[in-house]
């Protein structure tokens, strides 16, 4: 993210703001196919749980993984109907959630 301001004399000043990557993201999103990839930027390796919920909070998938050894995890979402879902990663004291949108083909 870059914010530019112009000083009264016409000189330009740039202020660069560092942004932190999301703890959990899914690509592609929105999804029209069957497969997506979940990526996490959690730094601490160790056990983690990945849960997928429908928009009402009903659990659809639960997978235990060793974070750090699996920073990118393929997700087969072929059985899901078009709609909005929530993917939640729990690792130690850290929890990250992201929204997944599955669109019709």
HELIX and SHEET records of a PDB file:
SHEET    1   A 2 UNK A   2  UNK A   6  0                                        
SHEET    2   A 2 UNK A  12  UNK A  16 -1                                        
SHEET    1   B 3 UNK A  24  UNK A  27  0                                        
SHEET    2   B 3 UNK A  35  UNK A  40 -1                                        
SHEET    3   B 3 UNK A  72  UNK A  76 -1                                        
SHEET    1   C 4 UNK A  59  UNK A  67  0                                        
SHEET    2   C 4 UNK A  46  UNK A  54 -1                                        
SHEET    3   C 4 UNK A  83  UNK A  91 -1                                        
SHEET    4   C 4 UNK A  94  UNK A 102 -1                                        
END                                                                             
